[in-house]
């Protein structure tokens, strides 16, 4: 490694795996003295032209002095990073700190460095230089460097583009035949946008390579029927996979060339031609050998269905880490281990590389499940008729991540975001490995297409196979934050399917007003009550009576859809005496035709024991392509707009109970109508979709983070730096807390200690009467209900009497820690908190102070940074919000001042990641102004990297 003359230890935290533009992976790490031979080998594979661009002259080989200089670094003023695949370099970058005149320099006073790249020609165009620039910039910022300078030959347009496209603020000049670029390294909105866009394209491409391979090898296909590998091989073959399929089994007899009609080989390396994806179904102890074979054959990705990894205990967890490290060393990504498999129903692919025996019908719903068992249940519910939802639902893609060792829900979200075949995303999650990133991706995805999530393991540890950071936030808080990001959060997989069907088949409602009509007064009233319980605004149900005909339903639905006072319609239907399948088909057709006349509002059907109607509606609930329809992809959804799902025939659907075939498909362009067996389920799905529709409208104008002229960001930074110099993490004193908060315009009412009655009287004279006397001992702090606070003490006599009462009731002054504070104007007591959670990131919380709110958990939460619109909604999100707005004749309080306070706290935490916790309690909100009566702040060193840092895959 490094010599004794080096100034810093090897910075292991700079090591990172990254996804490149083509979906492959590389490892970025510091270059050390041990890399001399690798550097020489790398340089020998670089073309003469690339060498000329790097050194501005013919430079056929590196001298021993060059090799020493390029491999010996102090990791402060001289740093080199390499991108590697396997054990070989594919690209390098280095910086050298420079001072005035461009001369080498040391020390923090010199905050500029010269940077240079070299990428192997075979790997140019893969985004290697862009990834290296992100990482070397993060390293430089960590070492106090604020600017990079680079000199590039004008003909080296690729490298110039790397710098200019990065999004940093830069200056460009031309002198002596060389282009000189200078740019600051502080992230800008544009540089972050560029980074996130590159991340999205790369990770989406990595998943696309796994879901749409040109050639698949199933490794571990037993010689006798049965078994996991043999089953998956049959499912791929029977599903009509359009690519090349191979069976691999090391125990095949010599000379056997086929297995189940599929070309068979003893090793993947024996296959004559490329293999894009390998499905691995061998025992865990044999997987390393298989991965090595795949890596040597340039396989692009693995789907590992083998078990025996982290879910089996510590040994399995280490086996899983080794699996990921080995696969990434070859540039491969992994789905699994313990995966149920993957499915892509696109006609161009038709891949069923899973344990599901039947290929689901093609449609517009993407499905992701971390649990194989839940994946099976969801596939079954979406595929079959009945089960509470009519018709066969079509899928675009299905991914079972198993232990989620590598490819996660975040990666699949990146893929679905730009996938023209997916209109609705459904996810079953048992853990979220990177919640900050998930929230960011979910917000962007939800602005373009609905994302419905159900979380398992909500009240305990996640599955043993998942490596996740522990969150300190309760599940309800995490759910609220997901909803803020536009996620439709549901509680069960039944709700997941119910909401998914509605979103896939119907337009978004414009509001919460619901028309209810049907042939049962009782069912209509149940629906009405369910709407009220879910926060919707239902109109009184319209009872068509049990004698209603199909024409009556058509007319009533047409009127309801044409009524501007309704945003959605729920149709309730019960069987009539003597009603047969013909009547059911006529009713279904009446509803479809009426909905087609007014296609801008969603329609839901609540049916009770109507097998015939369920069959009749099934034609309208399939999202499969219609036979004979024109080929070609659907139009790509524009941002903020969904492509309307194609109405389609239920091709191959089972016949109804009387043996009659399913009805003919509805006309092209109509919205299929989802049906539900219970009013509560239909209304719950509708309420979720109404909330999502409102979020979409609000997301079009998310608000802004205000600037306040009186904020002293640099002064606060200096205070924080000085305070942290005294320790790694600390809770600030009252004086330090007030000083730091004042830098952001948050002023805390002075509280003077009162260790004796005389000290209390002196404090009151200093502050001025009336005053409050408070016990600040931990067990009494903020507990007015326990009697530890005395208010409105108008003179010294009352103060001394109150002091005696407190000490008599609760103990000595040393135990009570009493303080005296000037009385604030009367108002509503509230609490404002901000915390940096290790998993979820920075969160701002608000609620009313007091035991009742704490007992009920009546707190609202928003992700930091909070916008002005976020602050406005935060105040109004708690159930006790009416107390702030004049409830029962009380005076409304100054909520704009409260919102400004929260915005200032949000800015403090966002600007200074060292501030890990802020509590303001109580904050008294009066009719005019606010008073912060108590505050605490905790500091800790900031993380070395966060979600704004360079692109990285989770470490293993």
N, C-alpha and C positions, 0 to 999 in steps of 0.2 A: 504494500500500500504506500502511503506517503512517508517521506523521510522525516527525520527529526527536526529539520530546518523549517518544516511547514508550520504555519502559525495557527492552524485550526485542525481539529479532528475531522475525520471523514464525515461529511454531512449526509447521513443516511436518509434524512427526511426529504432530500432532493430527488431521491429515486422515485420513479413513477412509471406506470404503464399507461399508454395512450392509444386511442383508436385513430388510425390515419384515414385519409380521405376516401380510400377505396374499401374501408371496412376492416382491413387487417390491423394488427396491433404491433406496437414496438415498445421497447423499454428505454426510458431516458434516465441516465445516471451520470454522476460526475466521472470525469476521466482521471485515472490515477497512474502512478508510475508503473503499475503492473500491466498497463495497456500498451506498452511499447510495440510488441509484435502485432497486436490487433491494428494499431494505427498504421504501421508500415503496410500490412496486408490491405487495409482499407484504401490507402493512398495509391497502391499499385493498381487497384481496380477502377480508379477515377480516370476519366478521359483526359487527354492533353488539353482539350479546350476548357474543361472545368478547372484544371490546374492553373491554366493561364488566367482565367477569370478570378481565381482566388489570390494569386500572387502577382498579377499584372506583368508576368514574364514567363517564358518557358521554364518549367520547374519539374523535370521528369521524376526526381526522387527526393526523398527527405534525407538530409544529413543527420548524423548522430546528434549534432547540436540541436537541430530542429526537433527531433524526436524527444529529446530531453525537455526542451522548452514547452512542447505541446502536451507533455504528459505529467509535468511537475507543476503543481498549482498550490497556492496558499489558501484557496477557497475564500478569499476576501478581495484582494486586489487583482488576482489572476484566477480565473475560473474557466474550466472547459467542461462541456457536457457532450455526451455521445448518445445517439439513438441506435439501439441495437436490436437485431432479430437473431435469435439463437445466441451464439457467442461472437457474432461479427458486427462491426460497425457498419451502419448504412448512412450515417450523417453525423457531423460534428459542428459545434459552435463554441466560441470562446470569447471572453471579454478581457480586456486589460484596462485597468483604471488609468486615466490620464489627467494631467493638470493643465496649466496654462501652456499654450503653444503645442499641445498634443503630446507632451513628453510623459513617460511613465511616472506615476505618482502613487503615494500611499496615504492612508489616513482618511478620515471622514471629511476633511476640508475639501478634498477633490471628489466631486460628486458626478463626474462624467467618465464614461468608459468607451473604448473603441470595440466594436463587435464585428465578427466575421464568421461566415458559414462555409461549409463544404458538404455537398450531398452526393452520394454515389449515383452515377448516371442511371443505373438500372432502377433506382428508387425515386428519381425526380418525377414530380407530378403527383406524388402520393400525399403531399402536405407535410413532409418531414420537416422542412425548414420552418414552416409556420408554427408547428408544434414546438420545435426547439426555441423559436423566438419567444413564445409565451413563457416557457420555463426559464430561459436565461434572464428574461425581464423580471420575473418573480424573484429569482436569486439575487439579481442586482439590487432590487428594491430592499430586500432583506439586508443587504450589505451596505446600505446607505447611498447607493448610486441612483441618481435621479434622471440622467440623460444618457442616451446612446448616440454614438457617432459611427457612421459607416462610410467607407469609400468604395465605390463600385464603378466598374467600367461601363460606359454607356451601352455597350453591346450586350451586357449581362442583364437583359430585360426581365428574366425570371426572378432574379434576386431583388431587383428594384421593385418589382411588383409585390414581393413578400413584405418589404418594408412599407410601401405606400398603402397596401391593402389592410395593414394591421389595425388601423383606426386611431393610432396615437397622433397627438398634435406634433407636427414636424415642420422642419425648415429644409429647403433644398437649394443647393448651389452647384456651380460647375466651374472647375478651375484645373488648369494643366491637364486637360483631357480626362478628368475624373469627376464623377458625380459624387458630391458629398451630401449625405443625409444626416440630419440631426433631429432627434425626437425625444420628448419627455416620456417617462415610463409610468406616470400616474395613470391608472385606468380612466378612460373617458366613457361616456355613454356609447359612443361609436365603437371604441375598441371592445367593450363588453358585448355589444350587439354582434360585431364580427366574430368574436370568440364563440358566442352561443350559437351563431349560425353555422360555423364550422363544426362545432360539437354535434349539432343536430344532424347535419349531412353525414358526418362520419359514423355516428352511432346508428342512424337509420340504415345506412348502407351495410353496416355489419350485421344487422338483423335481416335485412333483405337477402344477403348472401346465404343465410341459414334457412330462410323460408322459400326461396325460389332458386334452388340449385339446379345446375344442368346435369349433374351426375351425383348419385347417392350410393354409398356402400353401407350395407348393414353388417356389422362385425359382431360375430357371436351367434350365427345362425346354426342351431343344432342340426345334427344329421338325421334326427328323427323328428316327426311332427310334434308340435307343441313347443312350449318354451317361449320366452320373451322375444328373443331375436327372430326366431322363425315366424312368430305371429306378426311382428312388425313388418318383416319382409313380405308376408302375404298381404297385409293391409296396404302396403305401398303398391304392390302389383295389382291387387284387385281394385284399388281406387282409381286406376287409370293414369298413373304418373306418366308425364309426358317426356321425362328425361331418361337418362341411362341409369339402370339399376344393377347393382352387383351384390352378390352374397359372398361373405368372407367367413371362413371357418378353418382355423389352423389344423383341425383334425380330419379334414377331408381326405379321402383316399387318393392316392396318386392316380391321375388320369380322369378323375371326375370333374367335368367341365360345367355342369349345370346343377341347380338345386331349385326344385319347384318351377322349372322353366326359366330360371334366372341365371345368367352367367355366374359361375362360382369360382372362387380363388382361395388359396390357403393364406395369403397375406395381401393387404391392400397394396403393398409395393409390387405385387405381381400383376396388377391391373395395367393394361396397356392403354393409357389415356388419363386425363385429369379426373380427379374426384373432388367435388366441391364440398360435400357434407358427408361425414361418417356418423352413423347411428351406432353407438357403442353399447353392446348388451353382453359383456363378458364379466366374470367375477372381478371384484374390485382389485384383487391382487394382480390381475393380468392387465389392468387398464394402462399402467405406465408403458408397458411394451407396445400396446396398441397405439397410444398417443405418439410415441416415438416413430412408429411406422408411418402414421398419418402425417406427422410433421415432415419426415423425409420425403414423402410423396406430394408435398405441397397442398395437402387438404386444407380448405379454408375455414372449416368450423366443425364442431362436434356437438351431437345431441347424445348426452350420456344418460341412459336409463338405468345403468347399474346402480345398485344400492351398496350400503356398507361404508358410508362416509360420515359426515358430521352428525347425522342423526343417530349414529351408533355409539357415540362417546368420544373421549379425548383422542384416542388413536385414530378414529375415523375422521375427526376434525383435522388432524395433521395430514392425513392422507388426502383430504379435500384441498388443503392449502397447496400440497405438492402437485396435485392434479392441475390446479389453476396456473401455478408457476410454470409447470412444464408446457402446458398448452400455449400460454402467452409467449414463451420463449421461441415458439415456432410461428408466432403471429396469428394463432387461432383463437377464436372465441368459443365459449362453451355454454350450452343450455343444459342445466342440471347441476350436479348428478341427481339421481333419483327422480328423473323427469318422466312424465307420462308420455311425452313426445310433442310433436308439432304437426299442424295441419294448415294447408293452404288450398282453398277451393277454387282459386282462379283457373279458368279453363286452359290457360297457357301453362299451368303447373300441375294441378290436381295431385298434390302431395299429401298422403295420409301416413306420415312417419310417426305413428302413435299406436297405443294399445287399443284405441277405439276400433271395433271391428267394422263399422260402417263409415263411409265418407259422408260427413254432413253436407247438406245442400248448400250451394253457393248463395251468398247473400251479402249484406252490408254491415254486419256486426262483427267486430273484433273481440276476442275473448282471451283473457290472460288469467291463469290460475296458478298459485304457488303450491296448491295441494293437488295431488293426482286424484284423490277420492272426490274432492269437490269439483275438480275438472270433469270427471265422469258424470257427476250429478248435473252439472250445468249443461254439458253436451246433450245429456238425455232429455232434460227439460226443454231445451231449445229445439230439439229435433222432433220430439214426439207430439202427437195431438193430445188434447186433454191435459190432465195434471194441473188444471186451473187456468191454462192459457191455450187458446185454440190455435190450431194450425201448426205448420212446420216452419221453423225460423231458420233463416239462412245465415251462414257465417262467411266472413271473408278469410280470417285467419284465427288460429288457436295456438297458444303457446303455454305449455306447462313448464314452469321454471324449476320445479323440484326444490333443491336446496338453495337455489339462487346464488350459486357460488360466483358466477360471472355475469351472464346476461340477466338483467333484472327488469322489473316493470318500467323503470326509467328508460331503458333502451327500447322497449317495445312501444312506449309512448312516443319516442322520437320517430319510430317507423310509422306508426299510425297517423301522426300529425300530417305527413305528406302523402299517405297512401290514398289514392283516389278510389279504391275499392272498399274503404271502410268509412261509414258514416257515423257509427256509434261504437264507443269503446266500453267494454265491461271488464272489470278487474276484481278478482278475489285475492286479497292481500292478507298475509299473516304477519308480515313485518315489512318495514320500509327502511332499506339500508341507508339511504341518503335523503331524509325528509325535506331538507332545504331544496335540493335539486328537484325532488318529486313535486313539491309545491310550485316551483317555478315552471316546470314543464306542464303540470296540470293546468295552470292558469293560461298558458299559451294554447294548449290543446283545446281546452274548454271554450275558448273564444272562437274556435273554428268548428268543433263537433263535440257532442255531449260525451262526458266521461262519468260513468257510474261505478262506484267503488263500494264493496262490502269488506269489512275488516274482521278477520278471525283473531283469536287470541287477544281479545280486547282487555281482558281483566287478569292477565297473567303474563308470564314470560312467553316469548314466541317459540316456534319450533327449534329444537336443538340444532337442526341443520343450518339455521340462518345466523350469520354473523352480523349483529346489528348493535348500534350504540344505544345505550339505555336512555330513555327520556325521563325527565322529572315531571313532565306535565301529565295531568289526568287525561283519560281517554276522551272525555267530553271536550276538553280544550283542543286536543288534536283534531277531533271531528269538526269543531268550529273553524279551525284554521283551514282545513281542507275545503269546507264550504265557502270560505272567503276566497279561495283560489278557483272557485267555479265547479268544484267536484260535487256531483250528486251523491251524497253519502247515505247509504241505506244500511239496514241492520241485518238482513237475512238474504240468502241466495234467492229466495222466492221474490223478495222485493227487488233484487237485482234484475231478475228476468222480467218482472212486471214493468219496471221502469224502462228497461231496454226495449221491450216490445213497443211501448207507446212512443218512445223517441224514434225508433226505426220506422214507424208506420204513419205517424201523424205530424202535422206542423206544430211548432211551438205556440202555446197560447199567448195572447197579448196581455193577459191579466188574470186576476183570480175569480172573475165572475162566471158562475156555472149555471147552465140551464139543465134541468132534470125532467125527463119525460119517460113514460112507460105505461105498461098495462097492469101495474100493481101499486096501489096506494101505499101499502106497507113497505115494499121495497124502495119506493121513492122516498119515504120518510127516513128510512135507514140511510139512504144515500145522502139526504139533506143533513142529517145529524153528523155523518162522517165528514162531510165538507166543512161544517162548522168546527169540528174537532181538529181538523187539519189547517185551520186558518184561512179557508177559502170563503168566498162570498156567494152562496147559492141562492138562486131564485126559488120560490115555493114550487114544489114538484107539480108537474102537470100530469094528472091521472087520465089516461086514455081509456080506462076500464078494460076488463078482461075480454070484452067483445071487440076490441080494436083489431082492425084488419091491417094487412101490409100497407094498403093505401093510407090508412090513418097514421101509421108510423111515418111513412114518407112525408106526408103533409106536415105533421108536427115537427119532424126533424128539420124540414126545409124552413119552417117559420123560425125555429130556434136559431138556426145558423144565420138566417138573415137579420136577426134582431141585434142591433148594435149594442144592446145592454148586456150581452153575454159574450164570453171569450172562449168557452168550451161547452160541450154538451155530453151529458151522461145519459145513455139510454138504458132503461131497466126493462127486462122482459122475463116473464114466467110462462110456463106452458099452459096452453088452453086445452080444455077437454076435447079429445078427439083430434087434436092437431097432429098432423103427420109430417113426413119429410118434405112433401111438396110445399106445405105452408111454411116450414122453416126456410126453405130455399127462397120462397117469395119474400119473406121478411128480410132475409139477408140482402137480397137484391134491392129491396126498397130502401134499406139503410145505406147501401153502397151508392145507389144512384142519387139519393138526396145529398149525401156527403160530397159527391163529385160535383154537384152544382155549386157548392160553397166550399171550396177546398182549402180555405185559409184558416179554419178553426178545427181543433182536434175533436174527434168523436170517440167515445169509449162505450162499450156495451157491457152491462152487468147481466149475466144470464144465470138462471137457476135450473139445474138439471135439464138442460136443453141439448141433448146430444145431437139432435138434428140441426139445430141452429149452429152449434159449434162446427159441424161438418160443412154447413153451408157457408159459414164465414171463413173456412180454412183457405178457400181459394184467394181470399183477400188478405190473408195473413202470411202467405209465403213470400219470401224475398228472393226466390230462385229466379234465374233468367227465364223468360217466357219462350217456349219452343217456337222456333221460326222467327223470333225477333231479330232485328238487324244486329249484326255483330259489332264489336267495338266497345271500348270502354265508355263508361258514363262520364259526363263532363266533370272535371275536377272542381271540388267545392271552392268557392272564393272564401277568403278569410271572413269569418262571421256569418257564413251562409252554408246551409246543408244542401247537398244534392237530394232531391226527392227520390225515395226508393222506388224501384220499378215494381209495378203490380205484375204478378206473375202467376202462372198456373202452378198448382201443387202437383207437379209431375211425379207420378209414381206413388202418390199418397195412398194410404190404405182406404178401402171402401168403407162406407158407413155400416152400421150394425145390420141393416137389411140387405147388404151386399151391393147397394147401388154405388156407382163410381162417384168420386168427388165432383162438385159442380164445376162448370167451366170458369175460367179466370175472368175477373172483371176487366173492363176496358182499360187499355194502356193509359197511364197518366193519373189514375185514381189512387187515392190513399187507402191501403188496406186498413181495416178496422180491427183493433185488438179487442178481445173479449175476456172477461174476468168472472170467476165463479162467485165472488163476494163483493159487495159494495165497498167494504173497507179497503180491499186490495186495490180496486180501481181508483178510488179517491186518493189513497196514499200515493199511488204512482202519479196521478194527476198533480197532486200538491208538490211533489218533488220536481216535476217538469215545469210547473208554474214558477217555482222559486228559481229554477235554472234560467227560464226565460227572462225573469227580472234581472238576474245577474248578468245575462248577456247584454241587456239594454244598459245597465249601469256600467259595464266594462267598456262600453264605447266611449265613456267619459270618466275615467277613473279618478279624476281630480289631480291635484299637484301637492308636492311637499313645499310648504311655504318657506320663504326666506325671511329672517328677522334681522334687522340691522343691528340690534343690540346684542346679538350672540357673539361671544368672544371665543371662537373655536381654538385659536392658537393659545390663548391664555389657559383654557381648560386643558389642552394637551400638555402644556408645561406643568400645570398642577398635577395631572395624573402621572406624568413621568417622574416627578419628584416624590410623589407618594409611593409609587410602586418600587422605587429604589430602596425603600425601607423593608420590603418583604415581597414574597411571591403572590400573596393574596391577602387582602385585608378589608375589614369593615371600617369605614372612615369614622373619625370622631364627629361629634355634632358640629364643631366649628368648621372642619374640613368639608363636611357634607354641604353646609350652607354656602361655603365659598365656591365649591364646584358648581352647585346648582345655580348660584347667582350669575355665573358666567353664561348661562343659557337663559337668563331672564326669569328664573324660578326663585322666588323669594320666600324663605321660611320664616314664620313668626318666631321671634326670639323667645327662648325659654331659659330662665336662669335657675341654677341649682339652689335648693333650699334645704341644706343639711340640718338647720336648726330653725325654731320659730323666729328668732331674730333675723336670720338670713332671709327667711321668707318675707318678713316685713320690709327689709331693705330692698329686696328684689321688686316688691310691689311698688315701693316709692320710686324706684328707678323706671319702671315700666308705666306706672300710672294705673289707678283703679278705673273700672272694675277688673279683677284678675281671676284666673282659674288656678287651682292647685291640683296637681296631677301626680299620681304615683307612677314611676317609669320602670319599676321592677318587671322583669319579663312576664311573670304570671298575672300582673295587673295592667300591663301596658295595653292601651286601646280597649279596655274592658270597663266602660262606664257602667255596665249592668252589674258589676261586682261592687260598685261604690268606691272605686279608687280615684274618682274625679269629683271635685267640688267646683261649681261654676258660679259666676256672677257675685264674687266676693267684693262688696262695695267699699269696705274700709278695713283697717288693720284689725279691728276687733273681730269681725267675721272671719278674717283670714286666720287669726290665731286659734279661734274656736274650731275651724275646719281642720287645722293642722293637728290639734289635740285629738279630734275624732278619728282622723286617719291613723295616727300612731296607736291609738287605743284599740282600733279594730284590726289592724293588719300588721302591727309590729313596729320595730324601731325604725328611725329614719334611714339607717344603714341598709335595712332590708327593703324599704319602700322606694328609696331614691327619689324623693319628691322634687318637683320643679314648679316654678311659678311662671305663668304666661299671661299676657294681656288678653282680655276677652276679645274674640273676633265677632263680627256681625252675625246674627242668627241666620241659619240657612239649613241646607241638607248636607249631612256628613257623607262623604264619599271616600273612596280609596282608588289610587292610581298606582299600578305596578308595571315594571318592565323587567324582564328576565331574559338572559341568553341561555336557552336550553341546549344541551350538547347535541341533541338530535334535531329539534325543530328549528333552531335558530332564535333570533330576537323576536320576542312577543310582548305586546303591550296589552294590559288587562285593566278593566274598569268595572266598578260595582259600587253599591252603597255600603258604607261602613256599618258594622254592627253584627251581632251574632245571628240575626235572622237571615241576612243575606249569605253569610258564611255557611249556615246550616243548610240552606236551600241550594247552595252552589250557584247563586245568581250573579255570575260574572260574565262579561263579554270580552272577547279577545280579537286582536288584529296583529298581523305580521308587520314588523318594522322594516322599512320606513312607512309610517302612516301618512296618508294623504288627507287633505281637508275633508274630502268626502268620507274617508274611513272614520275620521274622528266624529263627524256628524252622526254616522250610522252607529258607531260604538256607543255613544251616549244613549241612543234610542233602542239599543238591542237588549238591554236587561229587562226582566219582567217588572221590576219596580220603577221603571223609567217614568211612569205617570207622576211620581212624587216630585220630579224635577219640573213638571210642566203645569202646576196648578191643580193638583188632584184634590177634589172635594173642597174647592174654594180657597185653597192655600195660594200664596203668591208664587208665580213662576220664578225660577231662579236663573242666574246668568249663565246659561249653557254655552254661549259663545266664548266666554272667558274660560270655562272648563275645557272646551275643545282646544283652545289655544295652549293651555297648560299641557295637555296630552301631546300636542304636536311638538312642543318644546322638549318634553321628555323623550319622545321618539327621536328627535334630532340628536340629542345628547348621546343616546345609546347607539344610534346608527353611525354618527361621526367618530365615536371612540369605542371600538370593540373591547377595550379594557374594562369598560363599565359593564359588569355582568349582572348587576341587580340594582334596581331603584325601587324604593317604596315611599310613597307619599300618603300618610295616613295620620289623622283625617285631613281631608281637603274639604273645608266648609264652603259650599256654594251658596252665596247669598243672592237676594234679588239684584244686587249690584256688586259685582266683583267676587273674588274667591280669596280664601285664606288657607295657606298650607301650614298646618299646626305641628306636623311631625314628619320627619324624613330620615331615610337611611340609604346609604350607597355602599355597594361592595365592588372592589376592583380585583382584577386578576390579569396576568399577562395574556395578550391576545394569542389566538392560535396561529401557528406558522402559515397555514394555508386555510382558505375558506372557499365558499362557492364562487367568489369573485376571482379566485386564483386561476392558475393555468388548468387546462383540461387534464383530468386524470381518471383512471379507473380505480375502483376500490382496491386498497392495498391487500396483498395476501403474502 
